[in-house]
Amino acid sequence: MLRWAGWALGASCLVFAVSGGHGALLDSAALLGGALVLVLGELYQASASWGLAFGLAPAGRQGEYQAVFSLGRGFQQFAGPWLMTSLVVGAASTGWLVLAALFALLGLAAPPMVRGLEKARARTEPATA
């Protein structure tokens, strides 16, 4: 799901990048379409993150994993506005393209990363009979 989230969020950035200068009707339609794809990407990301936050935590250590997971959300709230302002306001369409590439790369990196985390978890869990 994280891969799909990266692709959807990247696609929404591409739509936003080209949504200017084509007339009010076409630009409005592009912005609406981009917003719908953005919501889809956020839904994929939210459900995947919940699955990872709870699914990868070893039994009895869910609280620790939730605390660390929340640190990532805090960093996102700290760095996100700066990143968006720098790229989108500062670089306009080029900024949207950079964000699209960033989301796509993160989406591609997620499955191997999760597989590595699952393998690490399997090595540290005691075998059940």
C-alpha positions in Angstrom: 0.0 0.0 0.0 2.9 2.4 0.6 4.0 1.8 -3.0 0.5 2.8 -4.2 0.5 5.8 -1.8 3.8 7.0 -3.3 2.5 6.6 -6.9 -0.8 8.3 -6.1 0.8 11.2 -4.2 3.3 11.6 -7.0 0.6 11.6 -9.6 -1.3 14.3 -7.8 1.8 16.5 -7.7 2.1 16.0 -11.5 -1.5 17.1 -12.0 -0.9 20.1 -9.7 2.2 21.0 -11.7 0.3 21.4 -15.0 -2.9 23.0 -13.5 -2.2 26.6 -14.5 -2.7 28.8 -17.5 -5.2 26.6 -19.3 -8.4 28.6 -18.5 -10.6 28.5 -15.5 -12.6 25.4 -16.4 -9.7 23.2 -17.3 -7.6 24.4 -14.4 -10.4 23.8 -12.0 -11.0 20.3 -13.4 -7.3 19.5 -13.0 -7.2 20.8 -9.5 -10.3 18.7 -8.6 -8.8 15.6 -10.2 -5.5 16.2 -8.4 -7.2 16.6 -5.1 -9.1 13.3 -5.6 -5.8 11.5 -6.4 -4.2 13.2 -3.4 -7.0 11.9 -1.1 -6.6 8.4 -2.5 -2.8 8.6 -1.9 -3.4 9.8 1.7 -5.8 7.0 2.3 -3.4 4.4 1.1 -0.6 6.0 3.2 -2.7 6.2 6.3 -3.9 2.6 6.1 -0.4 1.3 5.3 1.1 3.2 8.2 -1.4 1.9 10.7 -0.7 -1.6 9.5 3.0 -1.2 9.8 2.8 0.6 13.2 0.8 -2.3 14.7 1.9 -5.2 12.5 5.6 -4.9 12.9 5.6 -4.3 16.7 6.7 -7.4 18.6 4.2 -8.7 21.2 4.4 -6.7 24.4 6.3 -3.7 22.8 3.5 -2.0 20.9 3.7 1.1 23.1 7.4 1.6 22.3 6.7 1.2 18.6 3.8 3.6 18.7 6.0 6.2 20.5 8.8 5.9 17.8 6.2 5.9 15.1 4.8 9.2 16.5 8.2 10.8 16.2 8.0 10.4 12.5 4.6 12.1 12.4 6.0 14.9 14.5 9.0 15.3 12.1 6.5 15.4 9.2 4.5 18.2 10.9 7.8 20.1 11.5 9.5 19.7 8.1 6.4 19.4 5.8 5.4 23.1 5.8 8.9 24.2 5.1 9.4 21.6 2.3 6.1 22.5 0.7 6.7 26.2 1.0 10.2 25.9 -0.4 9.4 23.7 -3.3 5.9 24.7 -4.3 5.9 28.5 -3.6 9.6 28.9 -4.3 10.0 26.8 -7.4 6.4 26.5 -8.7 5.9 23.7 -11.3 9.5 22.5 -10.8 8.8 22.1 -7.1 5.7 20.0 -7.9 7.9 17.8 -10.1 10.5 17.4 -7.4 7.8 16.4 -4.9 6.3 13.9 -7.5 9.8 12.3 -7.9 10.3 12.2 -4.1 6.9 10.5 -3.5 7.5 8.0 -6.3 11.0 7.1 -4.9 9.7 6.7 -1.4 6.9 4.5 -2.7 9.5 2.3 -4.5 11.7 2.2 -1.4 8.9 1.1 1.0 8.4 -2.5 0.0 12.1 -3.5 0.3 12.3 -1.6 3.6 9.3 -3.4 5.0 10.5 -6.8 3.9 13.8 -6.0 5.8 11.9 -5.0 8.9 9.8 -8.2 8.7 12.9 -10.3 8.4 14.5 -8.5 11.4 11.4 -9.1 13.4 11.3 -12.8 12.5 15.0 -13.2 13.6 14.3 -11.6 17.0 11.0 -13.4 17.9 11.1 -16.7 19.7 9.9 -19.7 17.7 6.5 -20.9 18.5 5.8 -24.6 18.7 
